[in-house]
Amino acid sequence: MVTRKTFITNHNIEISYLEWHQGKTPLLLLHGMADHSLVWENLGEYLQQKYHIIAPDLRGHGNSSKPEKGYFNDDIIHDLEALLHHLQWDKIHVIAHSWSAKLVPIWATQSPQLFKTMTLVDPFYINKIPRWSKITFPFLYKVLPFLKMTGTFPDYQSAENTAKSLKQYQGWSELQQKVFEYSITQNENKQWSSKFASHAKDEIFTDVMLQAGLSEKLTIPTLFIKPEKGLNKSPWQIKPFEKYLPNLTIKTVPGNHWAFLVEPEPFNQVIAEFLSQN
């Protein structure tokens, strides 16, 4: 059984999170940019017998606080460490997707003692790019599918129609519809928009694109999940993971960047097998 709870950090940031608390082993689930905790509902239900699972809405996302500034890696890591302290967790399994799958190796480099395992689901560009490339950010904001919902829609149906055209909602299952419904909100003008704080994207992208996710070797057992239609398709994209993660396992799963939404069963099985071995 899942419940939604709220935790407030000492910086007065409110973090909304889902909790499955049938098992005992701590497992933290981190969503990607412009997503939220509910994307992990199927996986949470699948693993709940063995694990104590927490899936937060990271700041700027879902029902968590949306400050004007404070979306760099260190800000997110501070929230997560405060949450771990609140939960009295000192050693965790972590599963992270896309943007957060780049943030987690940075966090693990700073605090390797926290991690039992890392599972990185189709990370968003683990290397860094030249600083001048920041001028391309406005173009990326227009073309990246996970930002297509960040505009304003005149009515609910328009928002839903746009969502149905996006990769993360292919198949439009009951779970995907729930994920979509949680992701949007209606304003005082009766228009609909994403709960994601659009003003967060500049700081998030600055770290995603300009900071290397892997900079030194980490011996933490790590699973790299490579969806068949995901972002990481070429050997040069995988090479940094093989260089810096000597305890690396790579598994290919069906589906696209959001394999846990479009092909959840094989995704869940791969996760369960890896965790049980570690």
ZILINUR-V509207 format. One record per pair of residues at least 24 apart in sequence whose C-alpha atoms are under 10 Angstrom apart, sorted by the first residue. I is the first residue (numbers start at 0). J is the second residue. Records with the same first field share a line. If there is no record, write none. Layout:
BEGIN
I->J ; J
END
This chain:
BEGIN
0->43 ; 44 ; 47 ; 48
1->40 ; 43 ; 44 ; 47 ; 52 ; 53
2->53
3->36 ; 53 ; 54 ; 55
4->53 ; 55
5->55 ; 56 ; 62 ; 63
6->55 ; 63 ; 78 ; 81 ; 82 ; 85 ; 86
7->63 ; 64 ; 78 ; 81 ; 82 ; 85
8->77 ; 78 ; 79 ; 80 ; 81 ; 82 ; 85
9->77 ; 78 ; 81
10->77 ; 78 ; 81
11->64
12->58 ; 59 ; 63 ; 64 ; 65 ; 66 ; 78
13->56 ; 57 ; 58 ; 62 ; 63 ; 64 ; 65 ; 78
14->55 ; 56 ; 57 ; 58 ; 59 ; 60 ; 61 ; 62 ; 63 ; 64 ; 65 ; 78 ; 79 ; 82
15->54 ; 55 ; 56 ; 57 ; 58 ; 60 ; 61 ; 62 ; 63 ; 64
16->52 ; 53 ; 54 ; 55 ; 56 ; 57 ; 61 ; 62 ; 63 ; 82
17->43 ; 52 ; 53 ; 54 ; 55 ; 56
18->43 ; 47 ; 51 ; 52 ; 53 ; 54 ; 55
19->43 ; 44 ; 46 ; 47 ; 48 ; 50 ; 51 ; 52 ; 53 ; 54
20->47 ; 48 ; 49 ; 50 ; 51 ; 52 ; 53
21->46 ; 47 ; 48 ; 49 ; 50 ; 51 ; 52
22->46 ; 47 ; 48 ; 49 ; 50 ; 51 ; 52
23->47 ; 48 ; 49 ; 50 ; 51 ; 52
24->48 ; 49 ; 50 ; 51 ; 52 ; 88 ; 90 ; 91 ; 92
25->49 ; 50 ; 51 ; 52 ; 53 ; 83 ; 86 ; 87 ; 88 ; 89 ; 90 ; 91 ; 92 ; 93 ; 115
26->50 ; 51 ; 52 ; 53 ; 54 ; 88 ; 90 ; 91 ; 92 ; 93 ; 94 ; 115 ; 116 ; 274
27->51 ; 52 ; 53 ; 54 ; 55 ; 79 ; 83 ; 91 ; 92 ; 93 ; 94 ; 95 ; 117
28->52 ; 53 ; 54 ; 55 ; 56 ; 92 ; 93 ; 94 ; 95 ; 96 ; 99 ; 118
29->53 ; 54 ; 55 ; 56 ; 57 ; 79 ; 93 ; 94 ; 95 ; 96 ; 97 ; 98 ; 99 ; 100 ; 102 ; 103 ; 119
30->54 ; 55 ; 56 ; 57 ; 60 ; 94 ; 95 ; 96 ; 97 ; 98 ; 99 ; 100 ; 120
31->56 ; 57 ; 60 ; 95 ; 96 ; 97 ; 98 ; 99 ; 100 ; 101 ; 102 ; 120 ; 122 ; 123 ; 145 ; 257
32->57 ; 59 ; 60 ; 96 ; 97 ; 98 ; 99 ; 123 ; 145 ; 146 ; 195 ; 199 ; 200 ; 203 ; 204
33->57 ; 59 ; 60 ; 61 ; 98 ; 145 ; 146 ; 147 ; 148 ; 149 ; 182 ; 193 ; 194 ; 195 ; 196 ; 197 ; 199 ; 200
34->59 ; 60 ; 61 ; 96 ; 145 ; 146 ; 167 ; 178 ; 179 ; 181 ; 182 ; 193 ; 194 ; 195
35->59 ; 60 ; 61 ; 62 ; 63 ; 178 ; 179 ; 181 ; 182 ; 194 ; 195
36->60 ; 61 ; 62 ; 178 ; 181 ; 182
37->61 ; 174 ; 175 ; 177 ; 178 ; 179 ; 181 ; 182
38->167 ; 174 ; 175 ; 177 ; 178 ; 179 ; 181 ; 182 ; 257 ; 259 ; 260
39->94 ; 174 ; 178 ; 259 ; 260 ; 263
40->174 ; 177 ; 178 ; 259 ; 260
41->174 ; 259 ; 260 ; 263 ; 264 ; 267
42->259 ; 260 ; 263 ; 264 ; 266 ; 267 ; 268 ; 270 ; 271
43->267
44->267
45->263 ; 264 ; 267 ; 268 ; 270 ; 271
46->267 ; 268 ; 270 ; 271 ; 274
49->271 ; 275
50->92
51->91
52->91 ; 92 ; 93
53->82 ; 83 ; 86 ; 93
54->94
55->79 ; 82
56->195
57->99 ; 195
58->195 ; 196 ; 199
59->194 ; 195 ; 196 ; 197 ; 198 ; 199 ; 200
60->182 ; 193 ; 194 ; 195 ; 196 ; 197 ; 199
61->181 ; 182 ; 183 ; 184 ; 193 ; 194 ; 195 ; 196
62->181 ; 182 ; 194 ; 195
63->194 ; 195
64->196
65->194 ; 195 ; 196 ; 197 ; 198 ; 199
66->196 ; 198 ; 199
67->196 ; 197 ; 198 ; 199
68->198 ; 199 ; 201 ; 202
69->199 ; 202 ; 203
70->198 ; 199 ; 200 ; 201 ; 202 ; 203 ; 204 ; 205 ; 206
71->102 ; 199 ; 200 ; 201 ; 202 ; 203 ; 204 ; 205 ; 206 ; 207
72->99 ; 101 ; 102 ; 103 ; 105 ; 106 ; 202 ; 203 ; 205 ; 206 ; 207 ; 210
73->102 ; 105 ; 106 ; 206
75->99 ; 102 ; 106 ; 203
76->102 ; 103 ; 105 ; 106 ; 109
77->106
79->106
80->106 ; 110 ; 113
83->113
88->113
89->113 ; 114 ; 115
90->114 ; 115 ; 116
91->115 ; 116 ; 117
92->116 ; 117 ; 118 ; 220 ; 221 ; 274 ; 277
93->117 ; 118 ; 119 ; 221
94->118 ; 119 ; 120 ; 221 ; 222 ; 223 ; 270
95->119 ; 120 ; 121 ; 122
96->120 ; 121 ; 122 ; 123 ; 224 ; 256 ; 257 ; 259
97->121 ; 122 ; 123 ; 124 ; 125 ; 207 ; 230 ; 256 ; 257
98->122 ; 123 ; 124 ; 125 ; 203 ; 204 ; 206 ; 207
99->123 ; 207
100->124 ; 125 ; 212 ; 223
101->125 ; 126 ; 206 ; 207 ; 208 ; 210 ; 211 ; 212 ; 213
102->206 ; 207 ; 210 ; 211 ; 212 ; 213
103->212 ; 213
104->211 ; 212 ; 213 ; 214 ; 215 ; 216 ; 217 ; 219 ; 221 ; 244
105->210 ; 211 ; 212 ; 213 ; 214 ; 215
106->212
107->212 ; 213 ; 217 ; 219
108->212 ; 213 ; 214 ; 215 ; 216 ; 217 ; 219
111->217 ; 218 ; 219
112->219
113->219
114->219 ; 220 ; 221
115->219 ; 220 ; 221 ; 274 ; 277
116->218 ; 219 ; 220 ; 221 ; 222 ; 246 ; 273 ; 274 ; 277
117->219 ; 220 ; 221 ; 222 ; 223 ; 247 ; 274
118->220 ; 221 ; 222 ; 223 ; 224 ; 247 ; 248 ; 249 ; 270 ; 273 ; 274
119->221 ; 222 ; 223 ; 224 ; 225 ; 249
120->222 ; 223 ; 224 ; 225 ; 226 ; 229 ; 231 ; 250 ; 256 ; 257 ; 258 ; 259 ; 266
121->223 ; 224 ; 225 ; 226 ; 228 ; 229 ; 230 ; 231 ; 232 ; 255 ; 256 ; 257 ; 258
122->212 ; 223 ; 224 ; 225 ; 229 ; 230 ; 231 ; 236 ; 256
123->207 ; 208 ; 212 ; 229 ; 230 ; 231 ; 236 ; 256
124->207 ; 208 ; 211 ; 212 ; 230 ; 231 ; 236 ; 237
125->207 ; 208 ; 209 ; 210 ; 211 ; 212 ; 213 ; 214 ; 231 ; 236 ; 237 ; 239 ; 240
126->207 ; 208 ; 209 ; 210 ; 211 ; 212 ; 213 ; 214 ; 236 ; 239 ; 240
127->205 ; 206 ; 207 ; 208 ; 209 ; 210 ; 211 ; 212 ; 213
128->207 ; 208 ; 209 ; 210 ; 211
129->208 ; 209 ; 210
130->205 ; 208 ; 209 ; 210
131->209
132->208 ; 209
133->201 ; 204 ; 205 ; 208 ; 209
136->200 ; 201 ; 204 ; 205 ; 208
137->201
139->204
140->197 ; 200 ; 201 ; 204
146->193 ; 195 ; 197 ; 200
147->193
148->179 ; 182 ; 183 ; 191 ; 192 ; 193 ; 194 ; 195
149->182 ; 183 ; 191 ; 192 ; 193 ; 194 ; 195 ; 196 ; 197
150->191 ; 192 ; 193 ; 197
151->183 ; 185 ; 186 ; 190 ; 191 ; 192 ; 193
152->185 ; 189 ; 190 ; 191 ; 192 ; 193
153->185 ; 188 ; 189 ; 190 ; 191 ; 192
154->185 ; 189 ; 190 ; 191 ; 192
155->180 ; 183 ; 184 ; 185 ; 189 ; 190 ; 191 ; 192
156->191
157->191
158->183 ; 190 ; 191 ; 192 ; 193
159->183
166->254 ; 255 ; 256 ; 257 ; 258 ; 260 ; 261
167->254 ; 255 ; 256 ; 257 ; 258 ; 259 ; 260 ; 261
168->257 ; 260 ; 261
169->254 ; 255 ; 257 ; 260 ; 261 ; 262
170->260 ; 261 ; 262
171->260 ; 261
172->260 ; 261
174->260 ; 261
175->260 ; 261
178->260
211->239
212->239 ; 240
213->239 ; 240 ; 242 ; 243 ; 244
214->239 ; 242 ; 243
215->242 ; 243 ; 244
216->240 ; 241 ; 242 ; 243 ; 244 ; 245 ; 246
217->242 ; 243 ; 244 ; 245 ; 246 ; 247
218->243 ; 244 ; 245 ; 246 ; 247
219->244 ; 245 ; 246 ; 247
220->244 ; 245 ; 246 ; 247 ; 248 ; 273 ; 274 ; 276 ; 277
221->245 ; 246 ; 247 ; 248 ; 249 ; 273 ; 274 ; 277
222->246 ; 247 ; 248 ; 249 ; 250 ; 269 ; 270 ; 273 ; 274
223->247 ; 248 ; 249 ; 250 ; 251
224->248 ; 249 ; 250 ; 251 ; 252 ; 256 ; 258 ; 266 ; 269 ; 270
225->249 ; 250 ; 251 ; 252 ; 253 ; 254 ; 255 ; 256 ; 258
226->250 ; 251 ; 252 ; 253 ; 254 ; 255 ; 256 ; 257 ; 258 ; 259 ; 262 ; 266
227->251 ; 252 ; 253 ; 254 ; 255 ; 256 ; 258
228->252 ; 253 ; 254 ; 255 ; 256 ; 257 ; 258
229->253 ; 254 ; 255 ; 256 ; 257 ; 258
230->255 ; 256
231->256
248->273
END
